[in-house]
Amino acid sequence: MKIWNYCNNIEHKTNNASESLNNYLNNLFPTKPSFYELIDKLNELEHLSYYDYQRKIRGIWKIIKRAINKANEISVLIERFKSIEAKLIDAKCDRNNIINL
C-alpha cells in the first residue's frame, strides 16, 4: 500500500501544470465541444507547435501572425501579376504598355 499511494509521499504537491492546461483548454472551448471539434483543434495546435519549432530552428524566433498573413497576401499578388505579365509578353504586348496597366 505504501508504494502504490505515492501521492502521500510527496511533500509539496501542486497541480499548477494541470490548472494551466485546463485554463488553456477552457479558453479554446468556452462550451463543451463535440469529440470531432476537440480532435480537430488539438491536431491544429499540434501542427502549430511543429511550425513554431521549425521557425526557431531557422532562426526566426518571433513572427506576428498578422505579418505572416500580410506576407502571404503580398506573395499571392506578386504571383498573380507575374502570371498576367507573362501572358501579355507571350501575346507580344509592348513592355511599356504592360507597366502602364
C-alpha positions in Angstrom: 0.0 0.0 0.0 2.9 2.3 0.7 4.3 2.0 -2.8 1.0 2.3 -4.5 -0.1 5.5 -2.8 2.8 7.7 -3.9 0.8 11.0 -3.6 1.1 10.9 0.2 4.9 10.6 -0.1 5.2 13.9 -2.0 5.6 16.8 0.4 4.8 19.8 -1.8 2.2 18.5 -4.3 0.9 21.2 -6.7 -1.2 20.9 -9.8 -0.2 24.2 -11.5 0.6 22.4 -14.8 -2.9 20.8 -14.7 -4.6 24.0 -13.9 -2.8 25.9 -16.6 -3.7 23.3 -19.2 -7.3 23.3 -18.0 -7.4 27.1 -18.3 -5.9 27.0 -21.7 -8.5 24.4 -22.9 -11.3 26.4 -21.3 -10.2 29.4 -23.3 -10.1 27.4 -26.5 -13.5 25.8 -25.9 -15.8 28.1 -23.9 -18.6 25.5 -24.3 -18.3 21.7 -24.3 -17.1 20.8 -27.8 -18.0 17.7 -29.7 -15.5 15.0 -30.0 -14.6 15.9 -33.6 -14.2 19.6 -32.8 -11.8 18.7 -30.0 -9.7 16.4 -32.1 -9.6 18.9 -35.0 -8.5 21.7 -32.7 -5.9 19.6 -31.0 -4.5 18.5 -34.4 -4.3 22.1 -35.4 -2.4 23.0 -32.2 -0.1 20.1 -32.7 0.9 21.4 -36.2 1.3 24.9 -34.8 3.9 23.8 -32.3 5.7 21.9 -35.1 5.8 25.0 -37.3 7.0 27.2 -34.4 9.8 24.7 -33.8 10.8 24.8 -37.5 10.9 28.6 -37.5 13.0 28.6 -34.3 15.5 26.2 -35.9 15.8 28.5 -38.9 16.4 31.5 -36.6 13.0 33.1 -36.9 12.1 33.5 -33.3 9.0 35.7 -33.3 6.7 36.3 -36.3 3.5 38.0 -35.7 0.6 36.1 -37.2 -0.8 39.2 -38.9 2.6 39.9 -40.6 2.6 36.3 -41.9 -0.9 36.8 -43.3 0.1 40.1 -45.0 3.3 38.5 -46.4 1.2 35.6 -47.8 -1.2 38.1 -49.4 1.7 40.0 -51.0 3.2 36.8 -52.3 -0.2 35.9 -53.9 -0.4 39.3 -55.5 3.1 39.1 -56.9 2.5 35.7 -58.4 -0.8 36.9 -59.9 0.9 39.9 -61.6 3.8 37.8 -62.8 1.4 35.4 -64.5 -0.5 38.3 -66.0 2.8 39.9 -67.2 3.9 36.5 -68.7 0.6 36.2 -70.6 0.9 39.7 -72.0 4.5 39.1 -73.0 3.5 35.8 -74.7 0.8 37.8 -76.6 3.6 40.1 -77.9 2.4 43.2 -76.0 4.8 46.1 -75.6 6.5 46.2 -72.1 5.8 50.0 -71.7 2.1 49.3 -72.1 2.3 46.5 -69.5 3.9 48.9 -67.0 1.1 51.4 -67.6 -1.5 48.8 -66.7 
